[in-house]
Amino acid sequence: MLKIGDFSKLSRVTVKTLRFYDEMGLLKPVQLDPYTGYRYYSVVQLPRLYRILAYKDLGFSLEQIRGLLDENPPLSQLRSLMLLKQSEIRTRLADDQARLARLEVRLRQIEYADGNPQEERMSAYEVILKKVEPLQAAAVRGVIPNYDESEPIFDRLFDEGYVYVNWQRVRQVGCGIAVYHTIEGQENDIEVEAVAPIYEPLRGSERVQVYELPAVEQMASIVHHGPFASIGQAYQAVVSWIENNGYHITGPCREIYLRYERGGDQQNYVTEVQFPVSKA
């Protein structure tokens, strides 16, 4: 038998790790001195220890390793577990590669700003990717002549939808949303949808369509704080981010009015701009 220190030197596994494996039930000493508490191991335990290290190197957790050692699953089950681990590692690797690409884009932006005297600081905008859940929507469609003259028509569309929802006595949830059904580069006669999110479905009308606004797995989102007149900066920032990070737009743009009060101080407006995207 070997003292824990000698077994540590032989196996090249630290004493602290061996004690932890004992506490986890992964590798118990063959003998524990009842008086001194010294742990003793045997060379015949090396194969089990090396299997623990091999599974750990493959990315299995200690809990998973304990199950593999104690249950000794058949090869078919072991193969399935390893295929699953392989898939997890590939997904994590793809996520890391995408993260690396975004970091490289950010570094190029910093280098550009640092070398351009007119750029005093980085953009105030940050873009994130997030999943958007589906929601029940009461929507009214209309056409705005251009983006600069949109607010009065938006107000009318939202009024029409919200009045109908209130008349039906259906509870509203969330903030007002505008969905732009435009083609790339379109500047005039833009079809938009003013959406009132609701808790439950209700029957639509001739003007108010009720449907489920679909979920989006990857939504490139940016938040604009300030008046609508300057929201174009947010659009430029998010579209640039989409292009620079290897994504493309896959559906209508959405604006979510997180803080909006008709006739209020537009400096206090908070609007989220969202584009559904996927990897190019």
DOROPA-997274 format. One record per residue (C-alpha): x, y, z. Coordinates in pm, 1 decimal. Example, Ala and Ser with C-alpha at 12.3 -4.5 7.8 and 13.67 -1.06 7.14 Angstrom:
<atoms>
ATOM       c1       c2       c3
ATOM   1230.0   -450.0    780.0
ATOM   1367.0   -106.0    714.0
</atoms>
This chain:
<atoms>
ATOM       c1       c2       c3
ATOM      0.0      0.0      0.0
ATOM    104.1    358.0    -63.1
ATOM     49.8    669.0    143.8
ATOM   -150.0    935.9    -33.1
ATOM    165.4   1143.2    -93.9
ATOM    345.7    851.6   -258.5
ATOM     39.8    763.4   -465.6
ATOM     20.9   1129.3   -570.5
ATOM    381.2   1124.1   -693.4
ATOM    325.6    795.9   -877.6
ATOM      6.4    908.9  -1052.0
ATOM    102.1   1277.0  -1095.7
ATOM   -231.2   1373.7   -939.2
ATOM   -219.7   1621.8   -651.0
ATOM   -301.3   1519.4   -295.4
ATOM   -578.1   1780.2   -289.6
ATOM   -737.8   1625.5   -600.0
ATOM   -713.9   1273.2   -457.2
ATOM   -887.6   1387.7   -139.6
ATOM  -1158.4   1553.4   -347.7
ATOM  -1208.6   1235.3   -552.0
ATOM  -1247.8   1047.9   -222.9
ATOM  -1516.1   1293.2   -105.2
ATOM  -1694.3   1260.5   -440.7
ATOM  -1691.9    881.0   -418.1
ATOM  -1485.9    855.6   -735.2
ATOM  -1175.0    696.2   -588.3
ATOM  -1183.5    573.0   -231.1
ATOM   -856.7    476.5    -56.5
ATOM   -816.9    103.9      4.4
ATOM   -753.8    175.5    370.8
ATOM   -815.9    464.6    608.1
ATOM   -618.6    462.9    934.0
ATOM   -882.7    507.0   1208.4
ATOM   -635.9    676.9   1442.0
ATOM   -437.5    908.5   1214.1
ATOM   -685.5    950.6    926.9
ATOM   -409.4    868.8    677.1
ATOM   -530.3    747.7    340.6
ATOM   -362.7    449.5    175.8
ATOM   -388.8    353.2   -189.9
ATOM   -289.3     60.7   -408.0
ATOM   -129.7     45.4   -751.2
ATOM   -428.6   -161.6   -867.1
ATOM   -634.9    159.8   -838.7
ATOM   -432.1    331.4  -1109.6
ATOM   -648.5    205.4  -1400.7
ATOM   -960.3    355.3  -1236.8
ATOM   -780.7    681.4  -1167.3
ATOM   -653.5    701.1  -1524.7
ATOM  -1003.6    636.6  -1656.1
ATOM  -1129.5    925.1  -1441.6
ATOM   -862.5   1150.1  -1590.3
ATOM   -938.4   1031.3  -1943.8
ATOM  -1311.9   1101.1  -1911.6
ATOM  -1235.5   1437.6  -1752.2
ATOM  -1010.8   1523.9  -2046.5
ATOM  -1302.4   1447.3  -2281.6
ATOM  -1513.1   1707.7  -2103.5
ATOM  -1732.6   1490.1  -1880.7
ATOM  -1826.9   1629.2  -1540.3
ATOM  -1725.6   1443.9  -1224.3
ATOM  -2088.9   1350.6  -1164.1
ATOM  -2109.0   1200.0  -1512.1
ATOM  -1779.3   1017.9  -1461.6
ATOM  -1898.5    864.6  -1136.3
ATOM  -2205.9    731.9  -1315.9
ATOM  -1997.2    590.4  -1598.5
ATOM  -1764.0    411.5  -1357.8
ATOM  -2030.1    280.4  -1122.0
ATOM  -2284.5    173.1  -1384.0
ATOM  -2035.3     48.3  -1644.9
ATOM  -2279.9    110.0  -1933.4
ATOM  -2271.6   -101.9  -2250.3
ATOM  -2067.8     23.0  -2544.8
ATOM  -2379.7    138.8  -2732.2
ATOM  -2477.3    367.4  -2445.4
ATOM  -2121.1    487.8  -2400.0
ATOM  -2106.7    571.2  -2770.0
ATOM  -2428.4    772.0  -2744.7
ATOM  -2293.1    967.3  -2447.5
ATOM  -1971.7   1044.5  -2634.2
ATOM  -2161.2   1153.3  -2946.5
ATOM  -2363.8   1389.4  -2729.8
ATOM  -2046.2   1527.1  -2571.3
ATOM  -1896.5   1566.7  -2919.1
ATOM  -2199.0   1770.6  -3026.2
ATOM  -2174.9   1988.4  -2713.4
ATOM  -1807.9   2059.7  -2777.5
ATOM  -1872.2   2144.9  -3143.1
ATOM  -2149.7   2384.7  -3042.4
ATOM  -1927.9   2546.7  -2781.3
ATOM  -1645.2   2573.4  -3034.9
ATOM  -1877.1   2738.3  -3287.9
ATOM  -1994.6   2983.0  -3019.7
ATOM  -1634.3   3064.6  -2929.5
ATOM  -1543.4   3115.8  -3295.7
ATOM  -1838.3   3353.0  -3337.9
ATOM  -1735.7   3534.8  -3019.8
ATOM  -1378.9   3561.8  -3152.8
ATOM  -1507.7   3709.5  -3478.7
ATOM  -1711.5   3970.4  -3287.6
ATOM  -1407.5   4055.5  -3078.4
ATOM  -1198.4   4105.0  -3392.2
ATOM  -1463.6   4339.7  -3532.2
ATOM  -1462.2   4539.6  -3208.7
ATOM  -1081.5   4561.4  -3215.4
ATOM  -1090.8   4693.5  -3571.8
ATOM  -1342.3   4957.2  -3462.9
ATOM  -1116.2   5064.3  -3176.3
ATOM   -813.4   5078.5  -3405.4
ATOM  -1010.2   5287.8  -3655.1
ATOM  -1131.4   5527.0  -3385.0
ATOM   -781.9   5551.0  -3235.7
ATOM   -631.8   5641.7  -3573.0
ATOM   -904.0   5886.6  -3676.0
ATOM   -877.9   6231.4  -3511.9
ATOM  -1249.2   6294.3  -3573.8
ATOM  -1347.2   5989.7  -3366.8
ATOM  -1324.3   6095.0  -3004.1
ATOM  -1480.8   5781.7  -2857.7
ATOM  -1644.9   5450.9  -2940.8
ATOM  -2010.2   5438.1  -3043.6
ATOM  -2259.4   5472.4  -2760.0
ATOM  -2458.9   5183.0  -2906.7
ATOM  -2419.6   4816.6  -2820.2
ATOM  -2578.5   4533.3  -3017.7
ATOM  -2678.1   4202.9  -2862.5
ATOM  -2825.4   3882.7  -3003.7
ATOM  -3126.3   3747.7  -2816.4
ATOM  -3420.8   3515.1  -2860.8
ATOM  -3762.8   3680.2  -2880.7
ATOM  -4066.7   3481.2  -2769.1
ATOM  -4395.0   3481.2  -2963.6
ATOM  -4673.7   3709.8  -2848.4
ATOM  -5039.0   3768.9  -2921.8
ATOM  -5082.9   4086.7  -3122.2
ATOM  -5363.8   4318.7  -3221.3
ATOM  -5229.3   4502.7  -3524.1
ATOM  -5333.6   4774.6  -3766.4
ATOM  -5151.6   4819.5  -4096.2
ATOM  -5095.4   5143.4  -4275.3
ATOM  -4854.8   5327.3  -4506.1
ATOM  -4630.6   5613.8  -4404.7
ATOM  -4495.2   5847.3  -4676.9
ATOM  -4143.5   5839.8  -4531.5
ATOM  -3965.1   5793.9  -4201.2
ATOM  -3955.6   6167.8  -4124.0
ATOM  -4335.6   6196.9  -4133.4
ATOM  -4423.2   5878.2  -3952.1
ATOM  -4525.5   5988.0  -3602.2
ATOM  -4877.2   6127.0  -3670.6
ATOM  -4973.1   5819.1  -3874.3
ATOM  -4822.0   5591.2  -3611.9
ATOM  -5031.4   5762.3  -3345.9
ATOM  -5347.1   5707.6  -3550.4
ATOM  -5267.0   5341.7  -3609.6
ATOM  -5186.9   5277.5  -3245.8
ATOM  -5500.9   5459.6  -3135.8
ATOM  -5709.1   5243.5  -3365.1
ATOM  -5559.2   4920.7  -3233.3
ATOM  -5563.7   5015.0  -2864.9
ATOM  -5918.9   5148.7  -2875.8
ATOM  -6035.4   4819.8  -3024.0
ATOM  -5843.8   4617.6  -2760.5
ATOM  -5991.0   4826.7  -2478.4
ATOM  -6339.8   4795.6  -2625.9
ATOM  -6300.6   4416.2  -2623.7
ATOM  -6184.6   4438.4  -2259.9
ATOM  -5868.9   4241.5  -2327.7
ATOM  -5566.6   4310.1  -2110.4
ATOM  -5262.9   4456.4  -2281.9
ATOM  -4911.1   4338.6  -2207.4
ATOM  -4581.0   4497.9  -2293.5
ATOM  -4500.9   4804.5  -2497.3
ATOM  -4626.2   4918.5  -2833.6
ATOM  -4443.2   4772.1  -3132.6
ATOM  -4403.2   4887.1  -3490.8
ATOM  -4323.5   4626.9  -3757.3
ATOM  -4180.2   4758.9  -4084.7
ATOM  -4273.3   4554.6  -4391.9
ATOM  -4026.5   4717.2  -4628.2
ATOM  -3775.7   4610.1  -4885.3
ATOM  -3409.7   4705.9  -4854.8
ATOM  -3344.6   5064.8  -4950.4
ATOM  -3711.8   5167.0  -4958.9
ATOM  -3751.0   5526.1  -4840.3
ATOM  -4108.8   5616.6  -4940.9
ATOM  -4458.1   5465.9  -4903.5
ATOM  -4347.7   5229.4  -4628.0
ATOM  -4595.3   4970.2  -4504.0
ATOM  -4594.2   4947.0  -4125.3
ATOM  -4787.5   4760.3  -3863.1
ATOM  -4875.8   4916.8  -3527.6
ATOM  -4895.0   4630.2  -3277.8
ATOM  -5062.8   4624.4  -2938.2
ATOM  -4940.2   4314.8  -2747.9
ATOM  -5224.9   4140.5  -2563.9
ATOM  -5257.9   3865.4  -2303.9
ATOM  -5508.1   3652.3  -2491.1
ATOM  -5645.3   3604.7  -2840.6
ATOM  -5954.3   3792.9  -2946.1
ATOM  -6161.2   3821.0  -3260.0
ATOM  -6026.2   4069.8  -3509.9
ATOM  -6218.9   4329.9  -3703.4
ATOM  -6216.5   4470.2  -4053.9
ATOM  -5923.7   4693.1  -3960.8
ATOM  -5762.0   4519.0  -3663.8
ATOM  -5585.3   4191.6  -3734.7
ATOM  -5527.2   3959.5  -3439.8
ATOM  -5253.9   3700.3  -3475.9
ATOM  -4941.1   3560.8  -3312.4
ATOM  -4630.3   3765.7  -3377.6
ATOM  -4378.4   3485.8  -3431.4
ATOM  -4078.8   3402.7  -3217.4
ATOM  -3731.4   3484.8  -3347.5
ATOM  -3434.6   3268.7  -3252.4
ATOM  -3173.4   3537.0  -3320.0
ATOM  -3271.7   3901.6  -3297.5
ATOM  -3001.9   4166.7  -3333.3
ATOM  -3116.6   4430.8  -3086.5
ATOM  -3002.4   4783.7  -3011.1
ATOM  -3146.3   5046.9  -2776.2
ATOM  -3181.9   5412.6  -2872.8
ATOM  -3223.9   5674.4  -2599.5
ATOM  -3357.4   6000.7  -2734.7
ATOM  -3584.1   6150.2  -3004.0
ATOM  -3703.2   5968.0  -3314.3
ATOM  -3522.0   6226.1  -3526.3
ATOM  -3185.9   6072.7  -3427.8
ATOM  -3288.3   5705.4  -3431.4
ATOM  -3119.5   5668.7  -3770.2
ATOM  -2788.3   5647.5  -3582.2
ATOM  -2911.3   5333.3  -3408.7
ATOM  -3016.9   5183.2  -3741.3
ATOM  -2676.6   5257.4  -3891.5
ATOM  -2504.9   5097.9  -3592.6
ATOM  -2709.4   4777.2  -3591.8
ATOM  -2696.6   4728.1  -3970.6
ATOM  -2320.2   4783.2  -3964.3
ATOM  -2289.1   4528.3  -3682.2
ATOM  -2494.2   4274.9  -3878.7
ATOM  -2277.2   4312.7  -4186.9
ATOM  -1944.3   4318.3  -4002.1
ATOM  -2025.6   4006.8  -3799.6
ATOM  -2129.8   3789.3  -4091.2
ATOM  -2508.9   3792.4  -4046.3
ATOM  -2791.7   3882.3  -4281.6
ATOM  -3141.2   4013.8  -4214.7
ATOM  -3414.4   3752.4  -4245.5
ATOM  -3738.2   3938.9  -4174.5
ATOM  -3917.9   4264.2  -4092.8
ATOM  -3760.1   4515.7  -3857.5
ATOM  -3932.9   4588.4  -3527.5
ATOM  -3932.4   4897.0  -3307.5
ATOM  -4034.4   4848.8  -2943.2
ATOM  -4131.9   5167.5  -2761.8
ATOM  -3994.7   5099.9  -2415.6
ATOM  -4055.2   5456.1  -2297.1
ATOM  -4287.6   5675.2  -2496.0
ATOM  -4533.3   5945.0  -2399.0
ATOM  -4718.3   6126.9  -2671.0
ATOM  -4634.6   6493.8  -2648.9
ATOM  -4367.6   6427.6  -2385.7
ATOM  -4002.2   6518.5  -2386.5
ATOM  -3850.1   6314.1  -2667.3
ATOM  -3511.2   6322.8  -2495.9
ATOM  -3658.7   6069.6  -2253.6
ATOM  -3780.5   5827.9  -2523.1
ATOM  -3628.7   5478.7  -2515.3
ATOM  -3674.4   5267.0  -2828.5
ATOM  -3540.7   4921.2  -2905.8
ATOM  -3466.7   4840.7  -3269.9
ATOM  -3468.0   4472.3  -3365.6
ATOM  -3367.9   4285.0  -3680.4
ATOM  -3414.6   3906.8  -3715.1
ATOM  -3086.3   3764.8  -3843.6
ATOM  -2905.0   3443.1  -3926.6
ATOM  -2547.2   3362.9  -4021.3
ATOM  -2468.4   3448.8  -4380.7
</atoms>
